[in-house]
Amino acid sequence: MGTAVLADNLAVMRLLPDGCLDLIYLDPPFNTGVARTGGRLTTTADGIGDRTGFGGRRYRTRPEPGPAFPDTFADYLAFLDPRLRECRRLLAPSGTLYLHLDPREAHYCKVRLDEIFGIDAFLNEVVWIYDFGGRGRRRWAPKHDTILVYVRSPGGHYFSPAAVDRIPYLAPGLVDPVKRARGKLPTDAWWQTIVPTGGRERSGYPTQKPLAVLRRIIQASSPPGSLVADFFAGSGTTGVAAAELGRRFLLVDCLPAALAVQRRRLSQVGGVHFPD
C-alpha cells in the first residue's frame, strides 16, 4: 500500500525513475523565520478547570509538547529549486504537482515554477481559508495558505471533479431542492478549518494539515490505485488520506520525530513499509 522513508528528500527523488508518480503534494517549511513547535491539548472534566464548555461544564486542559523544527532559510528558492525540478521529472505525463506555501513566498515560487514547468502548465492557485489562529492588530489577520497547482502535460493531466466530495451551497435558498441536496463542486477557494489543538485528528505535529484538504487533492488529481508522493511528509496526512482512498503512497521526511508520528498514525493501515 505505501512506504514511509526517513531520509533527505532530494536524495530519494534522485533515485526514482522518470514519470513514476501520478501525484505529488509538497508541503515544505514555510520560511517563517521562527522554529515550528507542535503539541496537543489533553482535556478532562474538572469542576474547577480552566475552560468552560457546552452547557457550562468545566474542563481542565494539559498541554503535551510535540515535535519541533527550525523554519529559516537564507535562500528559500535555492532550497526548493532542485526539488521542484525533480518533481517535474518524476511526474507521469498525466501527473500533477500541488505545492503548499505561505502567501509571503508563493509569488516567488510561482515565477520559478513557470520557468521549470512552463507557463501553460499552471493549472490553479488554490486558496485554503481557515478560521483559527492569531488576530491582526496592525494588519488584516492572515487566515489562508496558497497551494500552487502545476501539471506535467498541459491538457493531458488527470482531473476528476466527479470524484470530489461536494459541499453545501453558500446561499441554498437560491437553488432548487435537487441541487441543494446534491451540493456543489468546490472552487479554487477552500473553506476548511485547521486541525484543532485538542481535536481527535490532531497528531501533535506542528504543521499538520487536515485530512479533508488532502482527500480533496487526491480524489481530484489521482485515479484509484495510482501512486501519490509527499516529500515533506511531516505527520503523514497524505499517507492516511491515500490509504483511505485506495491509492499507493510514498512518504519522505528527514526528521525522526515525523517518522514516529507517521508510524503511529499509519499503524492501522495494512501493507505500510518503513525501511531501516
C-alpha positions, -999 to +999 in steps of 0.1 A: +000+000+000+027+025+010+063+033+020+075+058+046+112+068+044+134+087+068+159+105+045+167+137+027+140+140+001+163+152-027+185+121-023+154+099-026+140+118-055+172+113-075+169+076-071+134+074-085+128+067-123+113+093-146+075+095-147+068+072-118+045+094-098+008+102-106+005+130-080+030+149-058+020+170-028+047+192-013+042+210+020+077+224+026+087+245+056+072+280+051+103+300+059+086+318+087+119+327+104+109+310+137+110+275+150+078+255+145+067+237+176+039+212+178+018+197+206-016+186+218-041+195+245-055+168+267-089+178+281-105+162+312-137+170+331-130+192+361-155+213+381-128+239+387-110+236+354-095+263+333-121+261+305-159+263+302-176+241+276-210+233+263-238+237+290-214+255+314-194+223+320-158+229+332-127+212+319-090+212+326-065+212+298-030+200+299-005+208+271+016+179+257+047+192+239+053+178+204+079+177+176+097+209+166+119+220+137+137+253+126+120+272+097+145+297+084+163+296+050+190+320+038+178+313+002+144+297+001+142+293-037+177+278-038+164+252-014+133+244-033+146+247-069+163+213-073+133+196-056+108+213-079+129+202-109+129+166-097+092+168-092+087+176-129+109+147-139+091+123-116+056+131-127+038+109-151+025+126-183-009+128-166+006+138-133+000+169-111+020+188-085+004+206-056+028+230-038+015+242-005+030+275+006+029+306+028+014+335+009+046+355+016+066+331-006+040+319-031+046+346-057+084+339-058+077+302-062+051+307-089+077+325-111+101+297-105+075+270-113+066+289-145+103+286-155+105+249-146+072+236-158+062+262-183+036+289-180+010+267-198+014+241-171-001+263-144-035+249-135-047+267-104-039+288-074-059+272-046-066+293-016-071+273+016-091+296+040-093+287+077-108+303+108-084+298+137-051+314+147-039+348+158-057+381+155-043+410+135-038+443+155-019+463+129-030+444+097-057+421+084-052+387+102-037+362+078-061+332+076-051+314+044-024+293+027-017+292-010-015+260-030+000+262-065-011+235-089+010+226-120+007+197-144+033+177-163+014+178-196-009+208-202-042+195-213-032+159-207-035+158-169-058+137-148-086+156-131-119+141-119-142+167-103-170+140-101-148+121-076-146+150-052-169+153-022-194+180-028-200+210-004-231+229+006-242+260-013-235+292+005-269+305-005-291+273-006-323+293-009-312+304-044-310+269-059-336+242-065-341+214-040-323+188-062-292+209-064-294+219-028-295+182-017-266+173-041-244+202-031-219+219-054-184+212-065-156+231-047-140+261-064-104+273-060-113+288-026-114+260+000-130+268+034-118+242+058-109+246+095-074+237+107-068+207+128-079+218+163-052+216+190-074+193+211-092+176+182-093+138+177-074+141+144-046+161+160-012+143+159+009+169+177+030+176+146+034+214+143+024+218+106-002+190+103-028+197+075-064+185+077-073+152+061-102+169+043-077+190+023-056+160+012-087+139+005-099+166-020-065+168-037-061+130-040-097+125-052-095+151-079-060+145-092-052+108-090-070+078-102-077+048-079-046+026-075-022+053-085+010+064-067+009+095-046+041+111-031+047+135-003+084+145+001+078+167+031+056+142+047+055+155+083+026+140+102+018+116+073-016+130+065-011+123+028-005+087+035-036+084+057-058+100+030-042+080+002-048+047+020-084+056+028-090+064-009-073+033-024-041+049-036-005+038-030+018+063-014+054+073-008+062+095+022+097+110+028+108+132+057+142+139+072+130+143+108+129+112+131+100+128+150+080+130+118+085+093+111+075+085+147+042+103+141+037+086+108+042+052+124+016+059+150-010+073+125-004+045+099-003+016+124-039+007+114-031+007+077-020-026+063+010-030+040+030+001+050+067-004+048+092+015+070+126+007+056+156+010+080 
